[in-house]
Amino acid sequence: MACCEPELKAEAPPAYRRVLIAVLLINITLFLVEALVGWFSGSRALRADALDFLGDSATYALTLWALGQSLAWRLRAARIKGASLLLLGLLVLADSLLAMTNGAPPPGHTMTGIGLLALAANLTSLVLLMRYRQGDANIRSVWLCSRNDAIANVAVIGAGLAVMASGSRWPDLAVAVAIAALFCHSAMAILRQANAEGRGEGSGCASC
């Protein structure tokens, strides 16, 4: 049995579509919250996490579209998602490197509070998506996005506590760079699985 089975075919059940719509709305809301707080607080980690929510929102919307398409179009959608994640990772990395030259520490309590809110939202998404965590590159990318978000949220919470304890901006920047690396790692995993499925090697699961 292939490690990605059972796969969802193009005609996904209505319940899966409803779950995708729910997590899409959750991610759009958290993107707006973290983007605003990250901008005004100066936290690179929150800004990186906000971009993560934005990328996930695009991923969920593209997955909804791809569910009713042919295999060729679903593979194209997965490759677009992988390339988009890679681009976001590079943008976050560039922003973090620029911030290393100057800037004051962001408010650690704000980082921690928003991180906890984001973690609750992502854990809710993970519970909703649990039964669909295996499947083709499009479906697996949805699971990877939510899982990575939860990991990033824990890192943001830790960075906020470290900033409060040390008064330094470096924990914030370190987490932003780590989130950028997570973006790039997941992007490559999605692209590898999409390419394998395009060659008829669907049994090779992307691993993250």
C-alpha positions in Angstrom: 0.0 0.0 0.0 1.3 3.4 -0.9 2.3 5.6 2.1 0.0 8.4 0.9 -3.1 6.3 0.7 -6.0 6.7 1.0 -5.9 9.5 -1.6 -8.7 11.9 -2.2 -9.6 12.0 -5.9 -10.7 15.0 -7.9 -14.3 14.6 -6.6 -13.5 15.3 -3.0 -16.4 14.8 -0.5 -18.4 17.9 0.4 -17.2 17.7 4.0 -13.6 18.2 2.9 -14.6 21.3 0.9 -16.4 22.7 4.0 -13.3 22.0 6.1 -11.1 23.9 3.6 -13.4 26.9 3.6 -13.4 26.9 7.4 -9.6 26.9 7.7 -9.3 29.4 4.9 -11.4 31.9 6.9 -9.4 31.1 10.0 -6.1 31.8 8.2 -7.3 35.0 6.5 -8.4 36.4 9.9 -5.1 35.5 11.6 -3.1 37.0 8.7 -4.8 40.4 9.2 -4.3 40.3 13.0 -0.6 39.3 12.9 0.2 41.6 10.0 -1.2 44.6 11.8 0.4 43.7 15.2 3.7 42.7 13.6 3.9 46.0 11.6 3.2 48.3 14.6 5.2 46.3 17.1 8.2 45.8 14.8 8.3 42.1 15.4 9.9 40.2 12.4 8.7 36.9 13.8 5.1 38.1 13.8 5.4 39.5 10.4 6.9 36.2 9.2 4.1 34.3 10.8 1.6 36.6 9.2 3.0 35.8 5.8 2.7 32.2 6.7 -1.0 32.7 7.3 -1.3 34.6 4.0 0.6 31.8 2.1 -1.7 29.2 3.7 -4.8 31.2 2.7 -3.6 31.1 -0.9 -2.8 27.4 -0.6 -6.3 26.6 0.7 -8.0 28.7 -2.0 -5.9 27.0 -4.7 -6.6 23.6 -3.3 -10.4 24.3 -3.3 -10.1 25.2 -7.0 -7.9 22.2 -7.8 -10.2 19.6 -6.3 -12.4 19.6 -9.4 -9.7 19.8 -12.0 -7.8 17.1 -13.9 -4.6 15.5 -12.6 -2.5 17.8 -14.8 -4.1 20.9 -13.4 -3.8 19.6 -9.8 -0.1 19.0 -10.3 0.2 22.6 -11.7 -1.6 23.9 -8.6 0.7 22.0 -6.3 3.8 23.3 -8.1 2.4 26.9 -7.8 2.0 26.4 -4.1 5.5 25.0 -3.7 7.0 27.9 -5.6 4.9 30.5 -3.7 6.1 29.0 -0.3 9.7 29.2 -1.5 9.3 32.8 -2.5 7.7 33.7 0.8 10.6 32.0 2.6 13.1 34.1 0.7 11.2 37.3 1.4 11.1 36.6 5.1 14.8 35.7 5.1 15.7 39.0 3.4 13.5 41.0 5.8 15.1 39.4 8.8 18.6 40.0 7.5 17.9 43.6 6.9 16.6 44.0 10.4 19.8 42.6 11.9 21.6 46.0 11.3 19.3 48.1 13.5 16.1 48.2 15.4 14.8 47.9 19.0 13.4 44.8 20.6 9.7 44.2 19.9 7.3 44.0 22.9 7.7 40.4 24.1 4.3 40.3 25.8 2.6 41.2 22.6 4.5 38.5 20.7 3.6 35.9 23.3 -0.1 36.9 23.4 -0.5 36.9 19.6 1.5 33.7 19.3 -0.9 32.0 21.7 -3.9 33.2 19.7 -2.4 32.0 16.5 -1.5 28.6 18.0 -5.2 28.2 19.1 -6.3 28.9 15.6 -3.9 26.5 14.0 -4.6 23.7 16.4 -8.3 24.1 15.5 -7.3 23.9 11.8 -5.2 20.8 12.5 -8.2 19.1 14.3 -10.4 19.8 11.3 -7.9 18.6 8.8 -6.7 15.5 10.7 -8.6 12.9 8.7 -7.3 14.4 5.4 -3.6 14.6 6.3 -2.6 11.9 3.7 -3.3 12.3 0.0 -1.9 13.7 -3.2 0.4 16.7 -3.3 -2.4 19.3 -3.1 -4.1 17.6 -0.1 -0.8 16.9 1.7 0.3 20.6 1.2 -2.8 21.7 3.2 -1.8 19.5 6.1 1.8 20.6 5.9 0.8 24.3 6.0 -1.3 23.9 9.1 1.3 21.7 10.9 4.1 24.1 10.1 2.0 27.0 11.3 1.5 25.4 14.7 5.3 24.8 15.0 6.0 28.4 14.0 3.5 29.6 16.6 5.2 27.8 19.4 8.5 29.3 18.2 7.0 32.8 18.3 5.7 32.3 21.8 9.2 31.2 22.9 10.7 34.2 21.2 8.4 36.5 23.0 9.3 35.0 26.3 13.0 35.2 25.4 12.7 38.9 24.4 11.0 39.7 27.7 13.7 37.9 29.7 16.7 39.3 27.8 15.5 42.6 26.4 17.2 41.6 23.1 15.8 41.6 19.6 17.8 38.6 18.6 15.3 35.9 19.7 12.7 37.6 17.4 15.1 37.6 14.4 16.2 34.0 15.1 12.6 32.8 14.9 11.9 34.8 11.8 14.9 33.1 10.1 13.7 29.7 11.3 10.2 30.3 9.9 11.8 31.2 6.6 13.8 28.0 6.6 10.5 26.1 7.4 8.9 27.8 4.4 11.7 26.7 2.1 11.8 23.1 3.4 8.1 22.6 3.0 8.2 24.2 -0.5 10.8 21.7 -1.6 8.8 18.8 -0.1 5.7 19.8 -2.0 7.6 20.3 -5.2 9.3 16.9 -4.9 6.0 15.1 -4.4 4.3 17.0 -7.2 7.2 16.0 -9.6 7.0 12.4 -8.4 3.3 12.3 -9.1 3.8 13.8 -12.5 6.2 11.0 -13.3 3.7 8.4 -12.0 5.5 7.8 -8.7 2.5 8.8 -6.5 3.6 6.4 -3.8 6.5 8.7 -2.8 5.2 10.9 0.0 6.7 14.3 0.7 8.2 14.3 4.1 8.7 17.3 6.3 
